C-alpha cells in the first residue's frame, strides 16, 4: 500500500511516480526503486522535506525504503551501477511505450492504452535521474502524454478514440524502391559489371574460338609470317619494350617488361635451327588485355584475332603451312597452359618475377612450344 503523498509535495510532480512505484513494488522492484529515488531527488532538490512534519516523515520513509532495497538487491547491477540502471529503465520505458503505440497503430486504442501511455511517459521521464533526456526519449515522452490525454478525452466524451488516431502515410514509391539501392538496380538490370562478372581465360578462349576458321586451329600463319617476312619478327618483339614505363604502376606489376627477358634467352639462339614460329608467340603478347591472360590466343590464335599492336601487313596469311614440330591444342593441354598463365599473372601481382617466368615456361611446355 503506497503512502499518501503530502499535499505540499504534489506541486513537485511526484504523485505519478509514487503511483507507479507502488504498482510495481512486487513485480518490478528495480523500476519501483528508481521511482522512489526520483521522488526523493525532487524533494531534496526543492527543499520540500522541510515544509512540515508530514513532508519530513514521508521523505524519511522513502529513504529508509531505498536503503532496504539496496540491501535486498546487493548483487543487482541495475540498482548499484548507474550505467546498467539507465539502460534497464530506458529499455523498460521503451517497451511500455511500444505496447501502447502498437495498439494505436492497429486502431485498438482503449482505456488501457491511455494508462499504458501514461506509464510509459513516467518511466521515460525517470531518465532525467542521470542527466538531461536525449531528444528521442523526450519526444516519445511528449508523444505518450499527448495520446494518453487524447484517448482519455475521447472516452470521457463517449467517442471512439480510434477515430482520432493518427493516419499512417504509406511509403512513397521513391522510398520503397530507391533506384540507387543495389538490390533495386540488380532487379532492374542496372547493376554495374564487376571484376567477378568477367569470364575467365577459358571462357574467353571458347568465345574467341567461335569466330575462327577451321584452318586457324594450327599456328601455320605464324610460320608464314616468319618465312615471308622473317626480318619483321624482330621489330614485332621490340614494341614490348615501349609500354613498360607506362605499365609500371598497373595492377600487373610490370608484366610486359618481364616477358621479353626469357624470350631473349631462348628465341634468339633458336632462330637458325628452330621453327621461326616461336618469336611470333611473344609478338602476340601485347594483343591481350593484361588483366586477363589467354594462353590459347597467345600461342595458337591467328594474327587476325590480334589487337592493333600487330602491324596490319601481318594480318594476311597467303600460304599457311604447319610448323615442323606443331603445337598441342587438345583441351587438356590448353587448360594446363591457362592454369600456369594465371599463376604467372598472380605472381606478377606480387612482383615475383621468377615464379612468373617459371609458370609461363610451363604454359609453353603444355602447348608443346618448347
C-alpha positions, 0 to 999 in steps of 0.5 A: 500500500503506497503512502499518501503523498503530502499535499505540499509535495504534489506541486513537485510532480511526484504523485505519478511516480509514487503511483507507479512505484507502488504498482510495481513494488512486487513485480518490478522492484528495480523500476519501483526503486528508481521511482522512489529515488526520483521522488526523493531527488525532487524533494531534496532538490526543492527543499520540500522535506522541510515544509512540515512534519508530514513532508519530513516523515514521508521523505524519511520513509522513502529513504529508509525504503531505498536503503532496504532495497539496496540491501535486498538487491546487493548483487543487482547491477541495475540498482548499484551501477548507474550505467546498467540502471539507465539502460534497464529503465530506458529499455523498460520505458521503451517497451511500455511505450511500444505496447501502447503505440502498437495498439494505436497503430492497429486502431485498438486504442482503449482505456488501457492504452491511455494508462499504458501511455501514461506509464510509459511517459513516467518511466521515460521521464525517470531518465532525467535521474542521470542527466538531461533526456536525449531528444528521442526519449523526450519526444516519445515522452511528449508523444505518450502524454499527448495520446494518453490525454487524447484517448482519455478525452475521447472516452470521457466524451463517449467517442471512439478514440480510434477515430482520432488516431493518427493516419499512417502515410504509406511509403512513397514509391521513391522510398520503397524502391530507391533506384540507387539501392543495389538490390533495386538496380540488380532487379532492374538490370542496372547493376554495374559489371564487376571484376567477378562478372568477367569470364575467365581465360577459358571462357574467353578462349571458347568465345574467341574460338567461335569466330575462327576458321577451321584452318586457324586451329594450327599456328601455320600463319605464324610460320608464314609470317616468319618465312615471308617476312622473317626480318619483321619478327624482330621489330614485332618483339621490340614494341614490348619494350615501349609500354613498360614505363607506362605499365609500371604502376598497373595492377600487373606489376610490370608484366610486359617488361618481364616477358621479353627477358626469357624470350631473349634467352631462348628465341634468339639462339633458336632462330637458325635451327628452330621453327621461326614460329616461336618469336611470333608467340611473344609478338602476340603478347601485347594483343591481350588485355593484361588483366586477363591472360589467354594462353590459347590466343597467345600461342595458337590464335591467328594474327587476325584475332590480334589487337592493333599492336600487330602491324596490319601487313601481318594480318594476311596469311597467303600460304599457311603451312604447319610448323615442323614440330606443331603445337598441342591444342587438345583441351587438356593441354590448353587448360594446363597452359591457362592454369600456369598463365594465371599463376604467372599473372598472380605472381606478377601481382606480387612482383615475383618475377621468377615464379612468373617466368617459371609458370609461363615456361610451363604454359609453353611446355603444355602447348608443346612450344618448347 
